[in-house]
Amino acid sequence: MNNMRWLFRTVFFAVFFLFAARACYAQPVSSADLINNATRFDAARISYEGEAIGDIMYRGNFAWVNLHDGTNAIGVWLEGDAAKTIQRTGSYQSKGDWVEVTGTFHRACIVHGGDLDIHAETVRVIKPGRPYAEKLNVRKINFALVLLVILGAVWILKQLKLK
């Protein structure tokens, strides 16, 4: 009877930890880690997230998108339909969608001319982008005008001194 109870508990905990482990998500790898430890991550399945920046460049049924995590940008090769889930890319006028991709990291991708890239298997928009209007800093404008007046005064005094 004790053996059956022990066996039941062992199987129960084994199944529990198996499902618990599948429910856990890996932390995204940073671009600095990928670049500095490229040989360690080469051909590994990784998770990476960042802001979609620039243009989405469609190539047949696939597309390139650059994801910037705040430090560096890494090119991601993904299916065209998955790329269409990205609604906004970052530029001077907007913040891009914050995107998480899971896929295979390539230190020197032989398919894409030896570039460092990620071939995405799954793409998920975590946070949608938004328009971004940069506000003028009035203090900086006033400081620049004061410097311009001082420069003009120095130039005028130098011109008068030369005569």
Secondary structure, DSSP 8 states (H G I E B T S, - for coil): -HHHHHHHHHHHHHHHHHHHHHH-------HHHHHHTHHHHTT-EEEEEEEEEEEEEEETTEEEEEEE-SS-EEEEEEEHHHHTT----BSSSEE--EEEEEEEEEEEETTTTTEEEEEEEEEEEEE--EE------HHHHHHHHHHHHHHHHHHHHHHHHH-
